[in-house]
Amino acid sequence: MIDDHRHRILQAAARVYTQHGWRGATTKRIAEEAGVNEVTLFRHFGSKEALLEQMIRDLAAAKADMRLPDAPAEPERELTAWAVAHHKETCGKRPLIRQMMSDFEERPDLVPCAVEGPNSAMTQLRSYVARLRDGGFMNDHLVLSAAELEAAISMFMGAVFADGMNRDVMPVMFTQPVDETLRAYVRIFLRGVHALPEPVLPGTARSATPTLTSTSE
């Protein structure tokens, strides 16, 4: 019963916060939404601040299906599944994320809780790319500088997040179906880090000797 109450309160807090923001998410409203009294709420969390911070932290945490494999085998398939899971998660939390972002200036203390999940995803992607390199998936002849590799990772993460957050309000920017677009993000990223061959244009032959060189010197 204790865990059930806690779960219900956290779910209610998410709904109330999404609708009313930090100031409007009173403990009275949250308790009513959860079907408990305020005493129960305070017994579990101690304060409104602790409750909302825990709610944000739980919702930001990465789920099991949003993890990349320890041993890469099929980078395009693995990254596409990962991107689809993150996109779906972002879309499902879009109203809540927008509310949090609107509160960040007034409540900067929310930021560490809200970014735990994205920071974890970024670290996971960096590690996966390192495993791609160590596993021989990346072309050794076309070495990226550390800054270029970090930029590619950030751009890929940003593209998936921006698509999930803005597709509903900016259709002119996202004109292709979601699945096709996510696959395209993955392929562009893998080409950018030289883990996927460049497509051969009709009437041309792929050069046997790479002509691009690193600009890291």
Secondary structure as UniProt FT lines:
FT   HELIX           2..24
FT   HELIX           27..34
FT   HELIX           38..45
FT   HELIX           48..60
FT   HELIX           64..66
FT   HELIX           75..92
FT   HELIX           94..103
FT   TURN            104..106
FT   HELIX           108..110
FT   HELIX           111..114
FT   HELIX           116..134
FT   TURN            135..136
FT   TURN            140..141
FT   HELIX           146..166
FT   TURN            167..169
FT   TURN            171..173
FT   HELIX           178..192
FT   TURN            193..194
FT   TURN            202..203
//
